[in-house]
Amino acid sequence: MEQQAAFSSKKIASAAIKLALSESREEERELKRFFGEAGIRAAAVDFGGETLAAIPKIIERAIVAAKREGVIKETHAEEGSVAGATHEAISQVVARAVGLNIGGKIGIARYHDHVSVAIFFAIGMSHLDDVAIGLAHRAVANLV
């Protein structure tokens, strides 16, 4: 990824997807460092549980991770952008996961007013998993 003066929502969504698909903490750290050098703030966090019970926890984990990693500040608008994008990403997949367990990783990326949340889901029971990705974007005033 070459460094540019500005990135489109597509580039920020791509960064979030790469984080959600990272397979190790080391790979995740390297991606965050790489994106950080380009001015993209990023966070990632794992999740798991029974689908319906896990939804509020997933949203909370996304917000906490984004604040912890400096992707967003503790403001109503910025927390709301991550919560809304996370909820939208979940809603793209939840119908096929009801009654089953889910686990995976949330990737969050931000550049100026572009915020993207990608969620990689493993859906199923035991080793009989299906996989899916939910992705959403929000715009938030660039106050940071």
C-alpha positions, 0 to 999 in steps of 0.5 A, spaced: 500 500 500 503 506 497 502 512 502 498 517 499 495 524 501 488 522 502 485 515 502 478 513 500 473 509 504 475 503 500 482 503 502 479 504 509 475 498 508 480 494 506 485 496 512 479 493 516 478 487 512 485 485 513 485 486 520 479 482 521 483 476 517 489 477 521 491 470 523 496 472 529 497 477 534 504 478 531 501 479 524 495 484 527 501 488 530 505 489 524 498 491 520 497 496 525 504 499 525 504 499 517 497 502 517 499 507 522 505 509 518 500 511 513 496 515 518 491 510 518 489 508 525 487 501 527 484 496 532 482 489 532 479 484 537 477 477 538 470 475 540 466 469 541 459 466 544 452 464 542 450 469 536 444 473 540 447 473 546 454 475 543 451 481 539 451 487 545 458 484 547 461 485 540 459 492 539 462 493 546 468 490 544 469 494 538 468 501 542 473 499 547 478 497 542 477 503 538 478 507 544 484 503 547 488 504 540 486 511 539 482 510 533 476 514 536 476 519 542 471 518 548 465 522 544 458 520 543 459 521 535 465 517 535 463 512 539 456 512 535 460 511 529 463 505 531 457 502 534 453 503 528 458 500 523 459 494 528 451 493 528 451 494 521 456 489 519 453 484 524 446 485 521 449 483 514 451 476 517 446 474 523 440 471 520 445 465 518 448 465 525 441 465 529 441 459 534 449 457 533 455 459 536 460 465 533 467 467 533 472 471 530 475 478 529 473 485 529 478 490 525 477 497 525 480 502 521 480 510 521 483 515 516 480 522 518 472 522 517 472 515 514 471 509 519 470 502 517 468 496 521 470 489 518 468 483 522 470 476 520 465 470 523 466 463 524 459 460 524 457 453 527 458 448 532 465 444 533 469 443 527 463 444 522 464 452 521 461 456 516 465 463 515 462 470 513 465 477 513 460 483 515 463 490 513 460 497 514 463 504 514 461 511 517 463 518 516 464 522 523 467 529 524 474 529 524 475 532 531 482 528 532 
